[in-house]
Amino acid sequence: MSNSILEMSEYPVRRLQFGAGFFYKAGVLEIDRAALNELLLEDPRIESADCEIVAPGEPVRITGVRDVVEPRAKLGGEAQVFPGALGPVIAVGAGHTHRLSGVAIMSETTSCRTPWSPGAGSAWRWKCRRGSNAA
């Protein structure tokens, strides 16, 4: 076994918002929505992308959830956060991981219709993303 150690830097997110760039300051994470959608679409397995922000307590329903992950990144070398999913299967547990706590990324891949809406009772449709490898 290696003598390497895992270092973790935590960045607690108290508020997430769309803005003109990507930055974190004092618990506020700002995300450029258009740039993020463009970045996601660079992956040929993703047919469309439409990022939304949902906070606890908001009157929304999220359906067709495929995965929920905490945002993490390992920078430099061959290090990776999710071996086997984002790259080859390699040993983990060493290096430096940067973690955004208090926030999660959810992916969903199906559309649905519901017979109600929060106000008027008319049918409404979720904006959904569908990957080409979706089941």
C-alpha positions in Angstrom: 0.0 0.0 0.0 1.2 3.5 -0.8 2.0 6.1 1.8 0.1 8.7 -0.2 -2.6 10.6 1.7 -5.9 12.1 0.6 -6.3 15.8 1.1 -9.8 17.4 1.0 -10.7 21.1 0.5 -14.3 21.9 1.3 -16.2 24.8 -0.1 -19.6 25.1 1.6 -22.3 26.4 -0.7 -25.1 28.4 1.0 -26.5 29.9 -2.2 -26.3 28.8 -5.8 -27.2 31.3 -8.6 -26.9 31.8 -12.4 -24.7 34.7 -13.5 -22.2 35.9 -16.0 -19.4 33.6 -15.0 -18.2 30.8 -12.7 -17.0 31.7 -9.3 -17.2 30.9 -5.6 -17.0 33.5 -2.9 -18.2 33.4 0.8 -20.6 30.5 0.3 -22.1 31.8 -3.0 -21.5 29.7 -6.1 -22.3 31.5 -9.4 -22.7 29.5 -12.6 -22.9 30.7 -16.2 -25.9 28.7 -17.4 -25.3 29.1 -21.1 -21.6 28.2 -20.8 -22.4 25.2 -18.7 -25.0 23.9 -21.2 -22.4 24.4 -24.0 -19.8 22.5 -22.0 -22.2 19.6 -21.3 -23.0 19.4 -25.0 -19.3 18.8 -25.9 -19.9 15.2 -24.7 -21.3 13.3 -27.8 -23.5 11.2 -25.5 -25.6 14.2 -24.4 -28.2 15.2 -27.0 -29.5 18.3 -25.1 -28.9 20.1 -21.8 -30.9 22.6 -19.8 -29.6 23.3 -16.3 -31.9 24.4 -13.6 -31.4 25.4 -10.0 -33.8 24.0 -7.4 -33.5 24.8 -3.7 -35.0 22.9 -0.8 -38.6 23.9 0.0 -39.4 25.0 -3.6 -42.7 23.6 -5.0 -41.1 21.4 -7.7 -41.2 17.8 -8.6 -38.1 16.2 -10.2 -38.8 12.9 -12.1 -36.6 10.4 -14.0 -33.6 11.0 -11.8 -30.6 9.0 -13.1 -27.9 10.0 -10.7 -27.2 12.4 -7.8 -23.6 13.4 -7.0 -21.7 15.9 -4.9 -19.6 18.1 -7.0 -15.9 17.1 -6.6 -12.8 17.5 -8.6 -9.2 16.3 -8.4 -6.7 18.4 -10.3 -3.5 17.2 -11.8 -2.0 13.9 -12.7 -4.1 10.8 -13.2 -6.2 11.4 -10.2 -10.0 11.2 -10.6 -13.0 11.3 -8.4 -15.2 8.6 -9.8 -12.9 5.9 -11.2 -14.5 3.6 -13.7 -17.3 6.1 -14.4 -15.3 9.1 -15.7 -12.1 7.2 -16.7 -10.2 4.0 -16.2 -10.5 2.0 -13.0 -7.5 3.1 -10.9 -6.8 3.2 -7.1 -8.2 6.2 -5.3 -7.6 7.6 -1.8 -4.7 9.9 -2.5 -4.2 13.3 -3.9 -6.1 16.5 -3.4 -9.9 16.6 -3.8 -11.9 19.9 -4.0 -15.5 19.4 -2.7 -18.6 21.7 -3.0 -20.7 20.8 0.1 -24.3 21.7 0.6 -25.1 21.2 -3.1 -25.8 18.2 -5.4 -25.9 17.7 -9.1 -28.9 15.6 -10.3 -29.3 14.2 -13.8 -32.6 13.2 -15.2 -33.4 11.7 -18.6 -37.2 11.4 -19.1 -40.1 13.6 -19.8 -43.4 13.3 -18.0 -46.8 14.9 -17.9 -48.6 15.6 -14.7 -52.3 16.2 -14.4 -51.8 19.3 -12.1 -49.8 22.4 -11.9 -48.9 24.4 -8.7 -51.7 26.9 -9.5 -54.2 26.5 -12.2 -54.6 22.7 -12.6 -53.6 22.6 -16.2 -51.1 20.0 -17.5 -47.5 21.1 -17.5 -44.3 19.5 -18.8 -40.8 19.3 -17.2 -37.9 20.5 -19.2 -35.9 17.3 -19.4 -32.5 16.1 -20.8 -32.2 12.9 -22.6 -28.8 11.3 -23.3 -28.3 9.0 -26.3 -27.4 6.1 -24.0 -30.5 6.5 -21.8 -32.4 3.4 -20.9 
